[in-house]
Amino acid sequence: MNLPSRARNGLNGVARELLRQPAVEKPRRQWVDDVVAWCHQHDIDLASRINSKALRFDAALLAQINDVLDSARIAPLGRSLSGLTSSAQAKEGVEEDKATRESPRARRILVSFPPQPTTGLASEPRTIRDVDVLRLKLSAFSALIQVENLDSFYEFSPELPALSGYIKPLVVYRGDSHYGGGFALLAEAWRKTHRPHIYAGDFDVKGVTLALDSNATHLLLPAIEWLTQNATSLHVPAEQFPYQRRLRKHLAALPAAHPLREYLTLLLEKQRGLKQQWFGGEVVGVALK
C-alpha cells in the first residue's frame, strides 16, 4: 500500500508542527486513518499513541515512517511530489502521484517553423514542432501569431502582405485541452516583451474575446469591405451571446475613428460573423485597442 497523497500532506503538516512542540495529537479523520492503516501494514506499532478518537504523533513515529519510506525507495516526508513531472517524481523514488503531477503537456506548445528537411520525411511547406515553451528564446522573434483553429494552424503561412513587416514571426497554435496550458505560459511571457501579438481566428464574438483574453494586440482579418459582403448571420452561435456584453463595452470605449469599430459593429449590431476557414481576399492587421 502506497502512502496516500492526503496522508503524506497531513504528515508533512505534522512534521512542521513538531518543530515547535514535542508531540501533536490529531483526530481520527480520513487522512489519519490512512496513516494508521499504512503503519499497520508496515508493522509500525501505534499501541501507546492511538485510541478511538485520535492519534498522537512525535518525532520517533515520523522517523519510523521515514525509515520505511527510505527502504521502499519512496520520497521521505517533507518532499512534495506535487507539480513535478513523472520523470522528476521518479528521481525522488519509485512512487508516482498522478493526481498532483505536472501534466506532460503543461509546458508544451505547437509551433509552425519554416521548412526543416528531415531524412526519411517528405518535404512539407512548414515544419510543425511540439516544443517546451520554456526553451523558446523569445528575443529571436519579432511577433507572435496565435492561430485559433488547428486545421488553419497546419495550413497557416506567415508569407502574407499584412505580416511582411515582421522578419521572424513565431506561429503558434492557440491550444485546446491538450496544449492550452502551455500557450497561457507563452502569452504571459510574450506580453512582457511589448512586441506585437496577432490573433488569427474566427470572426465571431468568442474569437475576439479569446484574443482579448490572450492579451493580443491585433486581429488578422479580411478587409472590412470584403467581410461586409461575405460575413453571414449563419455564423452567430447562440451559445456565444453571453460574450457580447463584454465586446459591447469594448466597442463603446474605442475612439471614434478606431478601425476595429466597423468590425465590432458588423459583429454586434448586424449579427454577422465568419469562420476563419472561410476567409477570403487580402487579410489585414486590425488593432484591438
N, C-alpha and C positions, 0 to 999 in steps of 0.2 A: 504493500500500500504506500503510494507516494504521500508526502506531506501536502495536504490540500493548500491552495494558494491563500484561502481565507485564514487557515490555521497559521501559515507562515507569517501573514500580515499581523495577526494577533500576537504571535510570539515576538515579532520584531518590536511591536509596541511595548510588550512586557520587558524586553531587554533594555529599552530606553528608560523605563520606569525604575528598573533595578540599579541604574547608575546613581539614583538618588535615595534609594531605600533598600534594606536587605531582603525584603520579601514583598510579593504582590499577590493579592487574592482576587480571582476573577470568578464571577458567577457562571453556572453551567449553561452557557449559551452554545449555539451550534459549533462555533469555531473551537471552543474549549472541549466539547465532546469529541470533535475531530482529533484534537491533540491527545485526549485520553485514549481513544481507540488506537491511534498510531503508537503511543507509548506501550500499550498492552501488547500490540503486535510485535514490538521490538524488545520485549522483556525489560522495560524500564519500570521499576517499582514505584508506584504512586501512593502506596498504602497510608503513609503518615501525612500525606498532603491533600488527600481528596475526601470529600464527603458528598452527600446527595445534592448539595446546593452550590458548592464552589470547589475550585482547585487553587492551591497555593503554589506559586512559583518562586524559586530562588535561583541563585547563581549556579548551584550544584546541579539542579534539574536541567537548566539550559545547557550546561556543559555536557551532561549525558546525551541530550538530544543532538548536540553538535557532533559528539563522537560517533553517533550512529549515522548521521548525515555524511560525515567525512569518510567512514568506512564504506558507505554505499556510493561514494563519489558524487554526492549531491551538494549543491552550494550551501554553505553554512548560513545560519541565521544572520540577519543584517545585510545580506547580499541579495538585493532585489533583482528578480528576473523580468520585472515589468518594463515594457518598452524596448527590450532587447530583441534582436533578430534571433532566429533559431540557431544560427551558427555561433552567435555571441553567447546564447544560453548554453550551447554545447561546451564552450570553454569554461563555464562555471561548474559543469558537472553533467551527469547523464540525464538529469530531469529536464523535461520540456513543459513550459506553461504556455499552451497555445492561446489561452484566453487573454493573456496580457502581453503577449509578444508583439513586436512590431510587424505589421503586415509585410510580406515580401515585396509588395508594390508601393509601400508607403512613400518612398522617395523616387519612384520610377516615373518617367515621362516618355512619351513617344515623340521623337524628333525627326523631321524631314531634312536631310542634308543633300547637297549636290551629289551627283553620281560618284560612287566609290567602287570601282571594279573589284570583283572578288572572284578568284579562281573557282571554277565549277558552278558559278551562278551567272545566268544570262543577265546582260546589262539592262538596267531599268532607268527611266527618266530621273528618278530620285531614289536616294537610299534612306530607308526607314530604320531608325535605331531605337531600341529601348535602353535608356540611359539613366544613371543615378543623377538627380538634379544637383546634388552637392558636388559633383565632379565637373560641372559646366563652368567654364571661365566666361562669365557674362560680359566682361570688358571686350571680348572678341567680337561681339555682335552689336550692330547699330540700331536694331529694332526687334521687338518681339511680335510675332504674328501668331495669334491664338485662333485655331480653326475649330469651329464648334462641332461639325459633323464628321464622323470617322471616314465615311466614303469620300467626302470632299477633301479631307486631310490627305488621304492616299493619293489623290489626283492633283493636289494643290502645287502650283509652281509660283515662286515669287517673281518670275520674269514677267512682270506686269508694268505698264507705264506708271501706274499710280504708286508703285513701290521702287521706281528707278532711282530715287534719291537715297535709298538705303543700300550701302555697299554689301553688307553681310547680315541679312536678317535671320533671326532664329525662328524657324517654323515649328510650332508645337501643337499637338492635339489637345483640345480643351480638357479631355479626360471624362471618365464616367465612374462607375462603381469600382473599376479596376485601377484607373490612373488619376482620378480626381484629386487625391491627397497630394500626390507629387506635384501636380500643377499648382495647387494652392501655395505650396512652398516656393515654387518658381515665381509666381505672380507677386508675392510679398517681397522677395529678394529683388525682383526687377523694378518694382515701384521705387526702391531706394536709389536706383541708377538715374532716375529722372529722364529716361530716354523713351521714345515712342513705343506704345503698346497698342497694336492694331488688332481689332476683333473682326474675324471673318466668319460670319454665321448667318442664321436665318434673319430675314427682315420681319420680325414679329415682336410682340411685347416681351415675351420671355427672353428672346435673343438679346435685345437691347438691355434688359435688366441684368442678364448674365454678364454682359460687357461692363456695365457699371460696377457690379459686384467684384469683378476681376481687376478693377482699377485701370481698365483700358482707357487710352487717350483718344482713340479714333475707331470708327467703324469702316469696314471695307464694303461698299455698297455700289450698286449700279447708279448711274446718274439719275437725278430726281425726275428728269423728263422721261427717261425710259421706264423707270419704276412706276411712275404715274400711269403710264399706258398699260403696264403688264401686271402690276400687283392685283390681287384678287380677294374678294370677300370670302372665298372658299378657304383661304388660309388665315382664319381668325378663330382659333380654337377656343371654345367656351371655357376650358379649364385655365386659360391664360387671363381671363377677365380680372381676377384679383390683383394681377400685376399692374393693371392700367393706372390705378390711383397714384402709384409712385411715379410713373412716367409723366402723368399729367402735371404733377408738382415740378418735375424736372423741366418740362416744357415751359411752364409758367415762369421759371427762374432764368430762362435763356434770354440773352439780349435780342432785341427786335430783328436784327439783321443776321442772327446766327444761322449758318447753313443747316443745322440739324432740325430747325423749326419746321421746315417743309416736310421732312421725313416723318417727324412725330405727328404732324397734323394729318398726313396721309394715313398713318397707322392708327391714330386715336380718334380723329374726327370722321374720317371716311371709312374707318374699319376695314382696311385692306392691308394684306401682307403677302409675303412670298418666301418660299423655302430657298435656301442657299443653292440647292442643286438646280433650280430653275432660273438662276440669274443669267442675264444676257447683256449684250452691249459692253461698253467700257466701264469698269468699276473705278470708283474714286474713293479717296480717303476723306471721311467726314468727322470733324472734331466732335467729341462727346460733350465737352464742357466749354 
